[in-house]
Amino acid sequence: MTLEILYFAWLRERIGLSRETVTTDATTVAELVAELRGREERYALAFSDMSAVRVALDQDLSEFDAPLAGVREVAFFPPMTGG
């Protein structure tokens, strides 16, 4: 499947991209993250502390065990704070 992946805040800074199109065989977000980590050191660094990363699938907040079937967009970002 082909996914549009968006990176925000320090994830974007560490990876060096704000978005990219990825072809993957991953079936869950966790599998996708594992694939991304294995690509290059910059991805491994960005995803080194998963407690500091949140994910949205097609603009809906999600969990890392969520399936990717039917998903077009995956966004990774740090936790949000209110104010």
C-alpha positions in Angstrom: 0.0 0.0 0.0 1.1 3.6 -0.5 0.8 6.1 2.3 1.4 9.8 2.7 3.4 10.3 5.8 3.5 13.7 7.6 6.1 14.6 10.3 5.6 17.5 12.6 7.8 19.5 15.1 11.0 17.9 16.2 10.2 14.7 14.2 10.3 16.8 11.0 13.6 18.3 12.2 15.3 15.0 12.9 14.1 13.3 9.7 14.6 16.3 7.5 11.3 16.0 5.8 7.8 17.4 6.4 6.1 14.7 4.3 6.9 11.8 2.1 5.1 9.1 0.2 6.0 5.5 1.3 5.1 2.2 -0.2 4.8 -0.4 2.6 3.7 -3.9 3.5 3.1 -2.9 7.1 -0.4 -3.8 8.5 -0.2 -1.7 11.7 1.3 1.6 12.7 3.8 -0.2 14.9 5.0 -2.2 11.9 5.3 1.0 9.8 7.4 2.6 12.5 9.6 -0.5 12.6 10.1 -0.2 8.8 10.9 3.5 9.1 13.4 3.0 11.9 15.3 0.5 9.8 15.6 2.9 6.8 18.3 5.3 8.1 19.8 6.6 11.4 17.7 9.8 11.2 14.5 7.8 11.4 15.9 5.6 14.2 16.7 8.8 16.1 13.3 10.3 15.5 11.4 7.2 16.6 13.8 6.3 19.5 11.4 7.3 22.3 7.9 6.3 21.3 6.4 7.6 24.5 7.1 11.1 23.0 5.3 10.4 19.7 1.6 10.5 18.8 0.0 9.3 15.6 -3.1 10.3 13.6 -4.6 8.2 10.8 -6.5 10.2 8.2 -6.5 13.1 10.7 -8.0 11.0 13.6 -5.9 10.4 16.7 -5.0 6.7 16.9 -2.9 4.1 18.6 0.3 2.3 17.4 -1.5 -1.0 17.2 -4.1 0.4 14.8 -4.5 -1.3 11.4 -3.4 0.6 8.3 -6.0 -1.0 6.0 -7.8 1.7 4.1 -5.6 4.5 5.5 -4.2 7.2 3.2 -2.4 9.5 5.5 -0.3 8.9 8.7 0.9 11.8 10.8 3.5 11.6 13.5 3.8 14.4 16.1 4.8 15.1 19.7 2.2 15.1 22.4 0.0 18.2 22.4 -0.4 20.5 25.3 -3.4 22.7 26.2 -3.3 26.2 27.4 
